[in-house]
């Protein structure tokens, strides 16, 4: 329990909690309770006095009291809403900031839908603890005040009213247990339904193309049915607490009017005092009901906050270290790496020479892209080391290291926003139109950008959908040009393009590569021929290194690679 509490407290470290709003909510809640109890007492005294004459002063006081109660209720609702939103927003910012600082390996074990849920719905649960704490304090306050007044009015009737407390606790305990299981089921099946729908919406074209509509209809029916029963269970939980609290209200009525009625008949109790007893007992039942509803919300929030806590406990990417200065050879020294215990690279050793173009060729799954990810420091080797000159790359400041690199991959997504915002994304400095024009001309992107409505201020569709694959690649190259990197990483940047687009992109890449240390994953023999050195990979091993000419003479795989490329060129 202590460990769990500590984990939840850590969620709010560094978050500016709105203490002023908490105090305002607490004050207005206690004031609303006090005014409500006073209204009961005033109404009772009016009833007693009405047997002779209407007390106008008390009637006016009662109306004023009701008006103030309405104002405090409005304030309570507003302050509670502001408090919840401020806490949720603070936690949401903290979680999102954490997500951007986690190692890439963390995302290999978590789905995108779950991570989005951590930032949105799960973070919104964080305020439940604070609002419930205030609710708890106000309920205790109301209970103490009510029973003190009840015992002051009539000890016998107050003693009977105490029976409400254990009954209420029993109903609350049952509700808490049911609510816990309901929250678990609801969260589990809601996540499954959301994940299923997101994946299918993204792949509607594939579903239609393969005629899988009937299959998906049957599959979705099962998923939706499980969600239906989980939601129905949740509604049953709410129904239970509503019925339970109504039963407690009836119990309060019975105690007040059956027991109290006899006392009124005996003349030992006035009707007004009986009204006070019933009003106070009903107030306690109402506050207990609200408290147990809030506890149910806490139980439902426990799973969400546990996931947030687990996320925040993950280690960040290392940020410290020296700034990168100058250009050095990059050396992979007996590097091995595995994704989730699946080996990908085995004892890799090679040197990437500064100022040269190094091409990596090999079979699918050979580990070519993994080498680039290690160079970017998206992952760290499981064994061996990567050196920049004589020092490990992990000894350099991560931001400084990545600013020396630029990567152009085979599928570079564009962000929502304008073309200008995409070209300067993450740059951290102002870029003039002249610099943009120079960069996009070098990247063969000037003409199609100027043809777009708005030019550099043209809006980019989702994922860059209003640009072709070749155009997106040229924009990625222009972005790399603006960054002016010392080292360039090309991950099959011209693959999956038609001949015309590939030629345009290849020309832009040739310009970008001039004077820069370049590591390229080459899928074409033309690209490999332009390299100073070629690394040949197969099944996570290096099976050949040398100049293109040397490998043609000495490496069997490279000769097969060259002959296949020649045949494709003829076709």
C-alpha positions in Angstrom: 0.0 0.0 0.0 2.8 2.4 0.9 4.6 1.6 -2.3 1.4 2.2 -4.3 0.8 5.5 -2.6 4.4 6.6 -3.3 4.0 5.7 -7.0 0.8 7.8 -7.3 2.4 10.7 -5.4 5.3 10.6 -8.0 2.8 11.2 -10.8 2.2 14.8 -9.4 5.8 15.7 -8.8 6.7 18.6 -11.0 3.0 19.4 -11.7 1.8 22.8 -10.6 -1.2 21.8 -8.5 -3.9 24.4 -8.2 -4.0 24.7 -4.4 -5.9 28.0 -4.5 -8.7 26.3 -6.5 -8.6 23.4 -4.0 -9.1 25.7 -1.1 -11.9 27.6 -2.9 -13.6 24.3 -3.7 -13.2 23.1 -0.1 -14.5 26.4 1.3 -17.5 26.6 -1.0 -18.3 22.9 -0.4 -18.3 23.3 3.4 -20.4 26.5 3.1 -22.9 24.7 0.9 -23.2 21.9 3.5 -23.6 24.5 6.3 -26.3 26.4 4.4 -28.1 23.2 3.6 -28.3 22.2 7.3 -29.4 25.7 8.3 -32.2 25.5 5.7 -33.4 22.3 7.3 -33.4 23.9 10.8 -35.2 27.1 9.5 -37.8 25.1 7.7 -38.5 23.1 10.9 -38.9 26.2 13.0 -41.3 27.7 10.4 -43.4 24.5 10.6 -43.5 24.7 14.3 -44.3 28.4 14.3 -47.0 28.0 11.6 -49.3 26.4 14.1 -50.0 29.9 15.5 -48.8 32.3 12.7 -46.3 32.6 9.8 -42.9 34.0 10.9 -42.1 36.4 8.0 -38.6 37.0 9.2 -37.8 33.3 9.2 -39.5 32.8 5.8 -37.3 35.6 4.3 -34.2 34.1 5.9 -35.2 30.7 4.5 -35.5 32.1 0.9 -32.2 34.0 1.2 -30.6 30.8 2.5 -31.9 28.9 -0.4 -30.5 31.5 -2.8 -27.1 31.4 -1.2 -27.2 27.6 -1.4 -27.8 27.8 -5.1 -24.9 30.2 -5.6 -22.6 27.9 -3.6 -23.7 24.9 -5.7 -22.9 26.8 -8.8 -19.5 27.8 -7.4 -18.9 24.2 -6.3 -19.6 22.9 -9.8 -17.4 25.5 -11.4 -14.5 25.2 -9.0 -14.6 21.4 -9.2 -14.5 21.6 -13.0 -11.6 24.0 -13.1 -9.7 22.0 -10.5 -10.1 18.8 -12.5 -9.1 20.3 -15.8 -6.0 22.1 -14.3 -4.7 18.9 -12.7 -5.5 16.8 -15.8 -3.7 19.3 -18.0 -0.6 19.3 -15.8 -0.4 15.5 -15.7 -1.0 15.4 -19.5 1.9 17.7 -20.2 4.1 15.7 -17.9 3.2 12.4 -19.5 3.6 13.7 -23.1 7.0 15.2 -22.2 8.0 11.8 -20.8 6.9 10.0 -23.9 9.1 12.2 -26.0 12.2 11.4 -23.8 11.8 7.6 -23.7 14.1 5.3 -25.7 12.7 4.1 -28.9 12.8 0.5 -27.6 9.9 1.4 -25.2 7.6 2.0 -28.2 8.4 -1.6 -29.5 6.4 -3.0 -26.5 3.5 -0.6 -26.4 0.8 0.0 -29.0 0.3 3.5 -30.4 -3.4 3.4 -29.2 -2.3 2.6 -25.6 0.2 5.5 -25.6 -2.4 7.9 -26.9 -4.7 6.7 -24.1 -2.0 7.5 -21.5 -2.0 11.1 -22.6 -5.7 11.6 -23.1 -8.2 9.6 -21.0 -5.7 8.2 -18.4 -4.3 11.6 -17.6 -7.9 12.9 -17.1 -8.3 10.4 -14.3 -5.6 12.1 -12.2 -7.8 14.7 -10.7 -10.2 12.1 -9.2 -8.0 11.7 -6.1 -8.1 15.4 -5.3 -11.9 15.9 -5.9 -12.6 12.7 -3.9 -10.4 13.9 -1.0 -12.4 17.1 -0.8 -15.6 15.1 -1.0 -14.4 12.9 1.8 -13.5 15.8 4.0 -16.9 17.5 3.4 -18.7 14.2 4.1 -16.9 13.7 7.4 -17.6 17.3 8.3 -21.3 16.9 7.4 -21.6 13.7 9.3 -20.0 15.1 12.5 -22.0 18.3 12.4 -25.3 16.4 11.7 -24.9 13.9 14.4 -23.8 16.5 17.0 -27.0 18.4 16.2 -29.1 15.3 16.2 -27.9 14.2 19.7 -28.3 17.8 20.9 -32.0 17.7 19.8 -32.9 14.2 20.9 -30.6 11.4 22.1 -33.0 8.5 21.5 -33.9 9.3 17.9 -30.2 10.2 17.1 -29.2 6.7 18.4 -31.6 5.0 16.0 -30.2 7.2 13.2 -26.7 5.8 13.8 -27.9 2.6 12.1 -27.6 4.4 8.8 -23.8 4.4 9.1 -23.0 0.6 9.1 -25.7 0.0 6.5 -24.1 2.7 4.3 -20.6 1.3 4.8 -21.9 -2.1 3.8 -23.5 -0.8 0.6 -20.3 1.1 -0.2 -18.1 -2.0 0.3 -20.2 -4.1 -2.1 -20.2 -1.2 -4.6 -16.5 -0.8 -4.4 -15.9 -4.5 -5.1 -18.3 -4.5 -8.0 -17.0 -1.2 -9.4 -13.4 -2.5 -9.3 -14.2 -5.5 -11.5 -16.4 -3.4 -13.7 -13.6 -0.9 -14.3 -11.1 -3.6 -15.2 -13.5 -5.2 -17.7 -14.5 -1.8 -19.2 -10.9 -0.6 -19.6 -9.8 -4.0 -21.1 -12.5 -4.3 -23.7 -12.6 -0.6 -24.6 -8.9 -0.8 -25.4 -9.5 -3.9 -27.6 -12.4 -2.3 -29.4 -10.4 1.0 -30.0 -7.3 -0.9 -31.2 -9.4 -3.1 -33.5 -11.3 -0.1 -35.0 -8.2 2.0 -35.5 -6.4 -0.8 -37.3 -9.3 -1.6 -39.6 -10.1 2.0 -40.5 -6.4 2.5 -41.5 -6.7 -0.7 -43.7 -10.2 -0.3 -45.2 -8.7 -0.4 -48.7 -7.1 -3.8 -48.0 -10.3 -5.1 -46.5 -12.3 -4.1 -49.6 -9.6 -5.3 -52.0 -9.6 -8.8 -50.5 -13.4 -9.0 -50.1 -13.0 -9.5 -46.3 -16.1 -7.4 -45.3 -18.1 -10.5 -44.1 -15.1 -11.8 -42.1 -14.6 -8.4 -40.4 -18.4 -8.1 -39.8 -18.4 -11.4 -37.9 -15.2 -10.6 -36.1 -16.4 -7.2 -35.0 -19.7 -8.7 -33.8 -17.8 -10.7 -31.2 -15.6 -7.7 -30.1 -18.6 -5.4 -29.9 -20.6 -8.0 -28.0 -17.9 -8.3 -25.3 -17.8 -4.5 -25.0 -21.6 -4.5 -24.7 -21.5 -6.9 -21.7 -18.7 -5.0 -20.1 -20.6 -1.7 -20.5 -23.8 -3.4 -19.3 -21.9 -4.6 -16.2 -20.8 -1.0 -15.6 -24.4 0.3 -15.9 -25.4 -2.4 -13.4 -22.8 -1.1 -11.0 -24.3 2.4 -11.2 -27.8 0.9 -10.8 -26.7 -0.9 -7.7 -25.4 2.2 -5.9 -28.5 4.2 -6.9 -30.9 1.5 -5.6 -28.7 1.1 -2.5 -28.8 4.8 -1.7 -32.5 4.9 -2.3 -32.9 2.0 0.2 -30.8 3.9 2.7 -33.0 7.0 2.1 -36.1 4.8 2.8 -34.4 3.5 6.0 -33.8 7.1 7.1 -37.4 7.9 6.4 -38.6 4.9 8.4 -36.4 5.7 11.4 -37.4 9.3 11.3 -41.2 8.9 10.9 -41.9 5.6 12.5 -39.8 6.1 15.6 -40.2 9.9 15.6 -43.9 9.6 14.8 -44.5 7.8 18.1 -42.6 10.6 19.9 -44.7 13.3 18.2 -47.8 11.4 19.3 -46.5 11.2 22.8 -45.8 14.9 22.8 -42.1 14.4 23.4 -41.1 15.7 20.0 -42.4 18.5 17.8 -43.2 18.1 14.1 -40.5 20.6 13.3 -37.8 18.7 15.2 -38.9 15.5 13.3 -38.5 17.4 10.0 -35.0 18.4 11.2 -34.1 14.7 11.9 -35.3 13.5 8.6 -33.6 16.4 6.7 -30.3 15.8 8.5 -30.5 12.0 8.0 -31.2 12.5 4.3 -28.3 14.9 4.0 -25.9 12.4 5.5 -27.2 9.7 3.1 -26.8 12.0 0.1 -23.2 12.9 1.0 -22.3 9.2 1.7 -23.8 8.3 -1.7 -21.7 11.0 -3.4 -18.6 9.8 -1.6 -19.1 6.2 -2.6 -19.7 7.2 -6.2 -16.4 9.1 -6.0 -14.6 6.1 -4.5 -16.0 4.1 -7.4 -14.4 6.6 -9.8 -11.1 6.3 -7.9 -11.2 2.5 -8.3 -11.8 2.9 -12.0 -8.9 5.4 -12.2 -6.5 3.1 -10.4 -5.7 1.1 -13.5 -5.1 4.3 -15.5 -2.9 5.9 -12.9 -1.0 2.6 -12.5 -0.2 2.7 -16.2 0.9 6.3 -16.0 3.1 5.6 -13.0 4.7 2.7 -14.8 5.4 4.9 -17.8 6.9 7.7 -15.7 9.2 5.2 -14.0 10.9 4.3 -17.3 14.4 5.6 -17.7 14.9 8.5 -20.1 17.3 8.5 -23.0 20.7 9.7 -21.7 21.0 13.4 -22.4 24.4 14.4 -20.8 27.8 14.5 -22.5 30.0 16.7 -24.6 29.1 18.6 -27.7 30.1 17.0 -31.0 32.9 18.9 -32.7 34.5 18.2 -36.1 34.3 15.0 -38.2 35.7 11.6 -37.3 35.5 8.1 -38.5 32.6 6.1 -37.0 33.7 2.6 -35.9 31.4 -0.3 -35.1 33.5 -2.6 -32.8 32.1 -6.1 -32.4 28.5 -4.8 -32.2 25.6 -7.2 -31.5 21.9 -6.2 -31.2 18.6 -7.9 -30.7 14.9 -6.7 -30.8 13.0 -8.3 -27.9 15.6 -11.1 -27.6 15.5 -11.7 -31.3 19.1 -11.4 -32.6 19.5 -9.0 -35.6 23.2 -8.1 -35.6 26.0 -10.5 -34.8 29.5 -9.3 -34.0 29.5 -6.4 -36.5 32.8 -4.6 -37.0 33.4 -2.0 -39.6 34.7 1.6 -40.2 32.7 4.4 -41.7 35.3 6.9 -43.0 34.7 10.6 -42.6 34.2 12.4 -45.9 33.3 9.2 -47.8 30.2 7.5 -49.0 29.6 4.1 -47.5 26.9 1.9 -49.0 25.3 -1.1 -47.2 23.7 -3.8 -49.4 22.2 -7.1 -48.4 19.2 -9.3 -48.1 15.9 -8.3 -46.5 16.2 -8.6 -42.8 20.0 -8.6 -42.9 20.1 -5.7 -40.3 20.9 -2.8 -42.6 18.3 -0.4 -41.2 19.2 -1.5 -37.7 22.7 -0.2 -38.2 21.3 3.3 -39.0 19.1 3.2 -35.9 22.2 2.4 -33.8 24.0 5.3 -35.4 21.1 7.6 -34.6 21.2 6.3 -31.1 17.6 5.2 -31.2 18.9 2.0 -29.7 22.1 1.0 -27.9 24.1 -2.1 -28.8 23.6 -5.1 -26.6 27.3 -6.0 -27.0 30.2 -4.1 -28.4 30.6 -0.4 -28.9 30.2 2.4 -31.5 33.0 4.9 -31.6 33.3 8.5 -32.9 37.0 8.8 -33.3 38.3 7.4 -30.1 35.3 7.9 -27.9 31.9 6.1 -27.6 29.0 7.9 -29.2 27.1 7.5 -25.9 29.6 9.9 -24.3 28.3 12.8 -26.5 25.2 14.9 -25.8 22.3 13.2 -27.5 20.8 16.4 -28.9 24.1 17.5 -30.2 24.8 14.1 -31.7 21.5 14.0 -33.6 21.9 17.5 -34.9 25.0 16.3 -36.7 22.9 13.7 -38.6 20.2 13.9 -41.1 18.2 10.8 -42.2 16.2 10.4 -45.4 14.2 7.1 -45.3 12.2 5.3 -47.9 8.9 6.5 -46.4 9.4 9.9 -44.7 6.1 11.1 -43.3 5.1 14.7 -43.3 3.4 16.4 -40.3 0.2 18.4 -40.4 0.8 22.1 -41.0 2.4 24.0 -43.9 5.2 23.1 -46.2 7.4 25.7 -44.5 6.7 24.2 -41.1 7.6 20.8 -42.4 10.9 21.9 -43.9 12.0 23.7 -40.8 10.5 21.2 -38.3 12.8 20.8 -35.2 15.3 23.2 -36.5 15.0 25.8 -33.7 15.9 28.8 -35.8 14.4 31.2 -38.3 14.8 30.3 -41.9 14.6 33.0 -44.6 12.7 32.5 -47.9 16.0 32.7 -49.8 17.4 29.8 -47.8 14.2 27.8 -48.3 14.3 28.5 -52.1 17.9 27.4 -52.3 17.2 24.2 -50.4 14.1 23.2 -52.4 15.8 23.9 -55.7 18.7 21.7 -54.7 16.2 19.0 -53.7 14.2 19.2 -57.0 11.2 20.4 -55.0 10.9 24.0 -56.1 8.5 23.6 -59.0 5.9 21.5 -57.4 6.0 23.6 -54.2 5.4 26.8 -56.1 2.5 25.1 -58.1 0.8 24.2 -54.8 -1.8 26.8 -53.6 0.1 29.0 -51.2 3.6 27.8 -52.1 5.6 27.4 -48.8 2.4 28.2 -46.9 0.4 25.4 -48.6 -1.2 23.1 -46.1 0.0 19.5 -46.0 -2.6 16.8 -46.0 -2.7 13.9 -43.4 0.7 12.1 -43.8 1.5 14.3 -46.8 -1.4 12.7 -48.8 -1.6 15.7 -51.2 2.0 15.0 -52.4 3.3 12.0 -54.4 5.8 9.6 -52.9 8.6 11.2 -55.0 7.6 14.7 -53.9 7.6 13.6 -50.2 11.1 12.3 -50.6 12.2 15.5 -52.2 10.7 17.5 -49.3 12.6 15.2 -46.9 15.8 15.9 -48.8 15.1 19.7 -48.7 14.6 19.4 -44.9 18.0 17.6 -44.6 19.6 20.4 -46.7 18.3 23.1 -44.4 19.7 21.2 -41.4 23.2 21.2 -43.0 24.2 17.9 -41.4 27.8 16.7 -41.2 26.6 13.1 -41.6 23.9 11.8 -43.9 22.0 8.6 -43.4 20.0 7.3 -46.4 17.6 4.4 -45.8 16.7 3.2 -49.2 15.6 6.7 -50.0 14.8 5.9 -53.7 13.0 2.6 -53.3 9.3 2.2 -54.1 9.4 5.1 -56.6 8.7 5.0 -60.3 11.6 5.6 -62.7 10.9 9.3 -63.2 10.6 10.0 -59.5 13.6 7.9 -58.6 15.7 9.8 -61.1 14.6 13.1 -59.7 15.2 12.0 -56.1 18.6 10.4 -57.0 19.7 13.7 -58.6 18.7 15.6 -55.4 20.5 13.1 -53.2 23.7 13.4 -55.3 23.7 17.1 -54.6 23.0 16.6 -50.9 25.8 14.0 -50.5 28.5 16.3 -51.9 31.1 16.9 -49.2 29.3 14.9 -46.6 30.0 11.7 -44.8 27.2 9.4 -46.0 25.9 6.0 -45.0 23.3 4.7 -47.5 21.3 1.5 -47.6 21.4 0.8 -51.3 18.8 -1.2 -53.2 20.2 -0.4 -56.6 23.5 -1.2 -58.2 23.8 2.4 -59.4 23.8 3.7 -55.9 26.3 1.2 -54.7 28.6 2.0 -57.6 28.7 5.7 -56.5 30.0 4.7 -53.0 33.6 4.8 -51.9 33.1 1.6 -49.9 30.5 -1.1 -49.8 29.5 -3.2 -46.8 27.8 -6.5 -47.8 25.4 -8.0 -45.1 23.6 -11.3 -44.8 21.5 -12.5 -41.9 23.0 -10.0 -39.5 26.6 -10.7 -40.4 29.1 -8.7 -42.6 30.1 -11.0 -45.4 32.1 -8.5 -47.4 33.7 -5.1 -47.4 35.6 -3.0 -49.9 35.3 -0.8 -52.9 32.7 -1.7 -55.5 35.4 -2.9 -57.9 37.0 -5.1 -55.3 33.7 -6.7 -54.3 32.9 -7.5 -57.9 36.0 -9.6 -58.0 35.9 -11.2 -54.6 32.3 -11.3 -53.2 29.8 -13.7 -54.6 26.7 -12.0 -53.1 27.8 -8.6 -54.5 28.2 -10.1 -58.0 24.7 -11.6 -57.8 23.4 -8.2 -56.6 25.1 -6.5 -59.6 23.8 -9.0 -62.1 20.2 -8.7 -60.7 20.4 -4.9 -61.0 21.6 -5.2 -64.6 18.7 -7.4 -65.5 16.2 -5.0 -63.8 17.8 -2.1 -65.7 17.3 -3.9 -69.0 13.6 -4.6 -68.1 
